[in-house]
Amino acid sequence: MSDSAGTMKLAFWLLALLLAGLGIVFLIAAGQGNAVIRLVIGGVCLAAAAALVYLPRMQPIAHTHVHRMELDMPGQVSIKGFECKSCGASLDSKSLKIVSGAAQVNCPYCGSSYQLEEAPKW
């Protein structure tokens, strides 16, 4: 658990304790007059305290985002082998990944990583 999550949980517990105490005070005071309003306020305070104890125990919902990128190449494109700039090893398509819209090469032999640059066509 991170430090900020622990601080937040402690704040919830303290607020729940305060609300529960306030709710009990209103329920006891209901016997002195204005019983309906004091019972309602006491009940709401106790319900809010229970919610503050229960809510931090709930597990967050994990969201998974899948992004699919397609590369539209102009003209006729063929795949041919290429070599690592650092060690000269022959690389295949598994060594190529798209990172932030740019082609990046990760050499499995020497561990080097660099951005693939296209030579000008003129």
N, C-alpha and C positions, 0 to 999 in steps of 0.2 A: 504494500500500500504506500502510495506516495505521501509526502509530508503535507501537501495541500489537501489531499483527500482525508487524512486523519484530522486535520484542523477543521474541515467542513463537518465531519462526523461529530466531533466534539461540540461544535456550535449548534448542530441539530439537537443533540442530547440536552445541552443547557437550555435551549429555547423550549424544548419539550417539557423539561422539569419546571420551568417558570410557568408555562401555560397550564400544566397539571395542577400546580399549587394555586394558581389564580382560579382555576375551575372549581377546586375544592372549597376555596373561600366563598365563591359565589353560591355554591350549593348549600353550604352551612348558613349563609346569610339569607337564604330563601325562607327560612323559618321566621324572620323578623318583619316581613312585609314585602310587597311587590314580588310575590313568590314566582309567578309565571315568567317574568322577565329575567329574574335572577337564575331560575332553573335553566332557561334557554341559553343564557350567556355561559353558565357553568358547563352545560352539556357541550356547547360549541368549543369551549376552551379545552375540555377533556378529549374531544374528538380530534382537534388540531394537534394536541400533544401525541395522541396515538398515531396519527398520520406521520408526524415528524420522527417517531421511533421506527415506524414500518418502512417508509420510503427509502432511506439509505441502504436498507437490506436488499432491495430489489437489484437484480443483475442488469447491467446495461445491455441493450440490444446491439448486437454486433452487425454493422452494416458492411456489406462487401460490394465494392464497385468494380466492375469489369469494363475496361476500355479496350475497344478494338480499333486498331488503326490500319487503314489500307493505303498503300502507296500506288498512286496512279502515275505510271511512267509514260512520257511521251515517246511515240514511235515504237520500233521493234527493240525489245530488250532481251538479252540472253544472259544467263548466269554462267560465268566462268570462274575458275578458281582464282584465288588471290593469296598473296603471301603476307606474313607479318612483317611490318617495317622494322621491328627490333631484332628478331631472331631469324627471319626468313622462312619460318615453318609454313607449310601449306595449310591454309584455313578453309573451312567449309561454311555453309550457311548457318550452322549452329553457333558459330562464333560471332554472328552479326545480330545486333539488337537495335531497336529504335528507342532512343532516350531523348525526351523533350523535342521530338520532331527531327532529330538528326541521327544518322546511322553511326553506331558505335561498334568498334571491333574489340573483342576480348580474346586475347590469345591464351589457349589452354596450356601451352607449352612453357612460355616464359612469364606469363601473368601480366603482360603489358596491356594497357587499355588506351585506345585513342579513337578520335573521331575520323570517320571515313570521309575523305574529300574527293569530290568528282573533278576530274580534269576537264578544262574547257573544251568544247567541241570544235572550235574554230582553228 
